[in-house]
Each structure stands twice: as C-alpha cells, then as structure tokens.
Amino acid sequence: MVYFSLRDNSPAAIERLVASCKEHLAGHPGTVLFAAGTRDPEMARDVNDKQFDVALQLVFSSRAAHDAYQVDPRHAKFISENKANWATVRVFDAFVSE
C-alpha cells in the first residue's frame, strides 16, 4: 500500500497521478492485485486517515515478484515523472498469508 500526498493536490493533478499509476505500475509480472484511486471525502469516520490524495494498492504473488517490480524500468519512470509533486509518500509493505 502506498499513500501519496501531493504538493499540487488539485483535481487535475490527482487524476494525472492516478493515470500515471495505471500507465506505469499496472500489469507487472506477478501482480495479483492492482488498484489506484483517490481519497473519498465522504468516507469521513473518525478512524479514517485523511492525509493523502492518491492510494496505490499492489499485491504480488511472491517476494521475488515484488523485488523485480521495485527495480523495473517502468517503476523507475513512474517515480522520475511524478516525484516532484509528492509532498509525502507513505509505503506500507506487508506479508499477508492465506
């Protein structure tokens, strides 16, 4: 799970980041789940973290697939094209067993 807070968090900038996620980060080998989207302001319970603009969720079939994704040129291009607008990026890596 990756949560991005943007310097320019206008609706257009948020949609550009979501589109970039879909272009560069979807479809990598070993990806079991890919999802990218925006925070829903209507989901405003006390427990909801509201300190992000875009959420990226990736689940990989193995640690090896995750590690390959991390060094893939498409992932590197995503970072280089978007990092200037990131105010904060929070990454929550986890191992989830069945």
MDAnalysis code that builds the backbone (N, CA, C; Angstrom):
import MDAnalysis as mda
import numpy as np

u = mda.Universe.empty(294, n_residues=98, atom_resindex=np.repeat(np.arange(98), 3), trajectory=True)
u.add_TopologyAttr("name", ["N", "CA", "C"] * 98)
u.add_TopologyAttr("resid", np.arange(1, 99))
u.add_TopologyAttr("resname", ["MET", "VAL", "TYR", "PHE", "SER", "LEU", "ARG", "ASP", "ASN", "SER", "PRO", "ALA", "ALA", "ILE", "GLU", "ARG", "LEU", "VAL", "ALA", "SER", "CYS", "LYS", "GLU", "HIS", "LEU", "ALA", "GLY", "HIS", "PRO", "GLY", "THR", "VAL", "LEU", "PHE", "ALA", "ALA", "GLY", "THR", "ARG", "ASP", "PRO", "GLU", "MET", "ALA", "ARG", "ASP", "VAL", "ASN", "ASP", "LYS", "GLN", "PHE", "ASP", "VAL", "ALA", "LEU", "GLN", "LEU", "VAL", "PHE", "SER", "SER", "ARG", "ALA", "ALA", "HIS", "ASP", "ALA", "TYR", "GLN", "VAL", "ASP", "PRO", "ARG", "HIS", "ALA", "LYS", "PHE", "ILE", "SER", "GLU", "ASN", "LYS", "ALA", "ASN", "TRP", "ALA", "THR", "VAL", "ARG", "VAL", "PHE", "ASP", "ALA", "PHE", "VAL", "SER", "GLU"])
u.atoms.positions = np.array([
    [0.841, -1.161, 0.000],
    [0.000, 0.000, 0.000],
    [0.893, 1.233, 0.000],
    [0.567, 2.188, -0.856],
    [1.324, 3.441, -0.936],
    [0.309, 4.576, -0.934],
    [0.590, 5.573, -0.101],
    [-0.308, 6.718, 0.003],
    [0.471, 7.980, -0.306],
    [-0.010, 8.728, -1.314],
    [0.656, 9.932, -1.795],
    [-0.114, 11.176, -1.351],
    [0.591, 12.118, -0.761],
    [0.064, 13.462, -0.529],
    [0.801, 14.366, -1.509],
    [0.052, 15.179, -2.234],
    [0.635, 15.958, -3.316],
    [0.819, 17.423, -2.943],
    [1.867, 18.023, -3.480],
    [2.079, 19.474, -3.308],
    [0.947, 20.223, -4.019],
    [0.751, 19.910, -5.284],
    [-0.397, 20.421, -6.037],
    [-1.444, 19.323, -5.981],
    [-2.426, 19.490, -5.108],
    [-3.447, 18.453, -4.990],
    [-4.772, 18.893, -5.615],
    [-4.636, 19.631, -6.720],
    [-5.831, 19.990, -7.490],
    [-6.418, 18.714, -8.094],
    [-7.699, 18.736, -8.410],
    [-8.301, 17.542, -9.028],
    [-7.544, 17.073, -10.278],
    [-7.067, 17.997, -11.085],
    [-6.335, 17.614, -12.302],
    [-5.021, 16.918, -11.962],
    [-4.295, 17.416, -10.967],
    [-3.021, 16.805, -10.577],
    [-3.245, 15.420, -9.973],
    [-4.293, 15.278, -9.202],
    [-4.620, 13.983, -8.613],
    [-4.945, 12.977, -9.712],
    [-5.749, 13.380, -10.668],
    [-6.110, 12.478, -11.764],
    [-4.890, 12.124, -12.617],
    [-3.951, 13.061, -12.785],
    [-2.720, 12.759, -13.529],
    [-1.916, 11.668, -12.829],
    [-1.839, 11.736, -11.498],
    [-1.085, 10.719, -10.776],
    [-1.780, 9.360, -10.866],
    [-3.079, 9.332, -10.735],
    [-3.806, 8.067, -10.872],
    [-3.571, 7.483, -12.267],
    [-3.649, 8.323, -13.295],
    [-3.421, 7.855, -14.666],
    [-1.996, 7.341, -14.839],
    [-1.036, 7.997, -14.224],
    [0.355, 7.560, -14.307],
    [0.550, 6.220, -13.599],
    [-0.117, 6.037, -12.465],
    [-0.076, 4.740, -11.784],
    [-0.558, 3.649, -12.728],
    [-1.687, 3.894, -13.367],
    [-2.265, 2.898, -14.264],
    [-1.353, 2.621, -15.457],
    [-0.721, 3.660, -15.981],
    [0.158, 3.507, -17.138],
    [1.433, 2.733, -16.797],
    [2.075, 3.090, -15.688],
    [3.406, 2.565, -15.387],
    [3.440, 1.403, -14.400],
    [2.433, 1.279, -13.564],
    [2.532, 0.330, -12.456],
    [1.609, -0.876, -12.576],
    [0.640, -0.826, -13.448],
    [-0.260, -1.967, -13.645],
    [0.388, -3.000, -14.561],
    [0.010, -4.252, -14.358],
    [0.396, -5.291, -15.296],
    [1.803, -5.835, -15.166],
    [2.456, -5.581, -14.053],
    [3.798, -6.147, -13.862],
    [3.688, -7.649, -13.590],
    [4.680, -8.417, -14.021],
    [4.646, -9.862, -13.752],
    [4.507, -10.148, -12.258],
    [3.652, -11.085, -11.945],
    [3.454, -11.472, -10.554],
    [2.472, -10.606, -9.784],
    [1.857, -9.637, -10.440],
    [0.864, -8.802, -9.765],
    [-0.447, -9.573, -9.636],
    [-0.921, -9.685, -8.412],
    [-2.194, -10.352, -8.139],
    [-3.314, -9.325, -8.063],
    [-3.010, -8.149, -7.528],
    [-3.992, -7.071, -7.403],
    [-3.313, -5.740, -7.665],
    [-3.939, -4.914, -8.476],
    [-3.503, -3.536, -8.714],
    [-4.728, -2.649, -8.577],
    [-4.610, -1.574, -7.820],
    [-5.680, -0.585, -7.723],
    [-5.055, 0.770, -7.429],
    [-5.557, 1.793, -8.078],
    [-5.107, 3.159, -7.828],
    [-6.333, 4.052, -7.850],
    [-6.442, 4.927, -6.855],
    [-7.605, 5.797, -6.801],
    [-7.409, 6.930, -5.820],
    [-8.453, 7.695, -5.654],
    [-8.409, 8.904, -4.838],
    [-9.085, 8.679, -3.490],
    [-8.727, 9.524, -2.551],
    [-9.395, 9.500, -1.249],
    [-10.833, 9.959, -1.448],
    [-11.755, 9.292, -0.783],
    [-13.173, 9.640, -0.885],
    [-13.539, 10.517, 0.304],
    [-13.764, 11.825, 0.087],
    [-14.058, 12.721, 1.201],
    [-15.348, 12.379, 1.943],
    [-16.220, 11.613, 1.328],
    [-17.454, 11.215, 2.012],
    [-17.203, 10.129, 3.047],
    [-16.070, 9.474, 2.955],
    [-15.707, 8.467, 3.961],
    [-14.929, 9.193, 5.051],
    [-15.660, 9.737, 6.004],
    [-15.074, 10.656, 6.981],
    [-15.293, 10.200, 8.413],
    [-15.229, 8.898, 8.649],
    [-15.335, 8.420, 10.022],
    [-14.109, 8.873, 10.808],
    [-14.221, 8.886, 12.119],
    [-13.108, 9.323, 12.964],
    [-11.844, 8.503, 12.731],
    [-11.991, 7.252, 12.341],
    [-10.828, 6.382, 12.151],
    [-10.184, 6.522, 10.772],
    [-10.837, 7.210, 9.845],
    [-10.286, 7.362, 8.502],
    [-9.110, 8.332, 8.495],
    [-8.014, 7.890, 7.896],
    [-6.851, 8.751, 7.672],
    [-7.165, 9.623, 6.460],
    [-7.106, 10.909, 6.635],
    [-7.453, 11.838, 5.564],
    [-6.228, 12.565, 5.019],
    [-5.045, 12.069, 5.345],
    [-3.805, 12.761, 4.990],
    [-3.175, 12.201, 3.720],
    [-3.982, 11.932, 2.691],
    [-3.443, 11.505, 1.408],
    [-4.401, 11.912, 0.296],
    [-3.862, 11.965, -0.910],
    [-4.657, 12.307, -2.088],
    [-4.897, 11.115, -2.999],
    [-3.873, 10.240, -3.123],
    [-3.951, 9.082, -4.015],
    [-3.480, 7.851, -3.260],
    [-4.216, 6.759, -3.427],
    [-3.843, 5.471, -2.839],
    [-3.490, 4.506, -3.960],
    [-2.400, 3.781, -3.752],
    [-1.966, 2.742, -4.675],
    [-1.898, 1.440, -3.897],
    [-2.538, 0.408, -4.431],
    [-2.526, -0.894, -3.770],
    [-2.023, -1.936, -4.752],
    [-0.993, -2.641, -4.339],
    [-0.417, -3.715, -5.148],
    [-0.234, -4.937, -4.271],
    [-0.624, -6.084, -4.792],
    [-0.370, -7.350, -4.129],
    [0.376, -8.218, -5.134],
    [1.472, -8.815, -4.688],
    [2.296, -9.643, -5.552],
    [2.201, -11.104, -5.142],
    [2.427, -11.980, -6.091],
    [2.354, -13.417, -5.850],
    [3.513, -13.938, -5.010],
    [4.591, -13.168, -4.965],
    [5.772, -13.623, -4.222],
    [6.672, -12.434, -3.898],
    [7.582, -12.650, -2.981],
    [8.580, -11.629, -2.658],
    [9.448, -11.342, -3.879],
    [9.752, -12.381, -4.661],
    [10.566, -12.189, -5.866],
    [9.863, -11.263, -6.866],
    [8.538, -11.422, -7.027],
    [7.782, -10.544, -7.934],
    [7.811, -9.109, -7.421],
    [7.659, -8.921, -6.123],
    [7.759, -7.592, -5.515],
    [9.123, -6.981, -5.771],
    [10.167, -7.753, -5.531],
    [11.533, -7.240, -5.688],
    [11.827, -6.874, -7.137],
    [11.335, -7.679, -8.090],
    [11.523, -7.363, -9.507],
    [10.791, -6.080, -9.889],
    [9.608, -5.896, -9.359],
    [8.831, -4.670, -9.599],
    [9.602, -3.440, -9.128],
    [10.234, -3.548, -7.979],
    [10.940, -2.399, -7.402],
    [12.042, -1.870, -8.313],
    [12.673, -2.734, -9.090],
    [13.786, -2.304, -9.953],
    [13.402, -2.248, -11.429],
    [12.134, -2.463, -11.732],
    [11.674, -2.431, -13.115],
    [11.768, -1.007, -13.677],
    [12.199, -0.850, -14.936],
    [12.299, 0.492, -15.537],
    [10.980, 1.267, -15.559],
    [9.846, 0.580, -15.678],
    [8.549, 1.282, -15.654],
    [8.300, 1.907, -14.287],
    [8.690, 1.204, -13.222],
    [8.553, 1.740, -11.871],
    [9.459, 2.951, -11.699],
    [10.694, 2.846, -12.181],
    [11.641, 3.967, -12.096],
    [11.127, 5.177, -12.875],
    [10.536, 4.940, -14.034],
    [9.989, 6.046, -14.832],
    [8.828, 6.718, -14.109],
    [7.967, 5.914, -13.484],
    [6.865, 6.475, -12.701],
    [7.399, 7.417, -11.625],
    [8.402, 6.976, -10.914],
    [8.986, 7.802, -9.847],
    [9.571, 9.083, -10.423],
    [10.383, 8.973, -11.457],
    [11.043, 10.166, -12.001],
    [10.046, 11.169, -12.572],
    [8.967, 10.684, -13.154],
    [7.967, 11.584, -13.749],
    [7.062, 12.249, -12.711],
    [6.954, 11.686, -11.514],
    [5.956, 12.176, -10.562],
    [6.491, 12.710, -9.244],
    [7.713, 12.365, -8.867],
    [8.184, 12.663, -7.517],
    [8.255, 14.155, -7.189],
    [8.387, 15.000, -8.169],
    [8.471, 16.438, -7.895],
    [7.201, 16.972, -7.238],
    [6.073, 16.311, -7.465],
    [4.810, 16.780, -6.886],
    [4.432, 16.046, -5.604],
    [5.287, 15.165, -5.109],
    [4.968, 14.438, -3.892],
    [5.374, 15.231, -2.663],
    [4.418, 15.564, -1.832],
    [4.724, 16.200, -0.547],
    [5.188, 15.129, 0.434],
    [4.457, 14.022, 0.492],
    [4.847, 12.863, 1.297],
    [4.396, 11.599, 0.587],
    [5.155, 10.547, 0.808],
    [4.807, 9.217, 0.313],
    [4.965, 8.268, 1.488],
    [3.902, 7.554, 1.789],
    [3.942, 6.567, 2.876],
    [3.753, 5.188, 2.263],
    [4.698, 4.299, 2.545],
    [4.675, 2.953, 1.995],
    [4.458, 1.976, 3.135],
    [3.482, 1.090, 2.957],
    [3.169, 0.081, 3.950],
    [3.335, -1.289, 3.300],
    [4.542, -1.837, 3.357],
    [4.797, -3.184, 2.849],
    [4.393, -4.188, 3.919],
    [3.777, -5.266, 3.509],
    [3.363, -6.301, 4.456],
    [3.373, -7.652, 3.759],
    [3.590, -8.681, 4.544],
    [3.441, -10.051, 4.071],
    [2.098, -10.542, 4.593],
    [1.248, -10.978, 3.679],
    [-0.082, -11.450, 4.051],
    [-0.176, -12.912, 3.651],
    [-0.422, -13.768, 4.623],
    [-0.560, -15.187, 4.326],
    [-2.026, -15.549, 4.236],
    [-2.282, -16.664, 3.589],
    [-3.676, -17.124, 3.443],
    [-4.130, -17.840, 4.682],
])
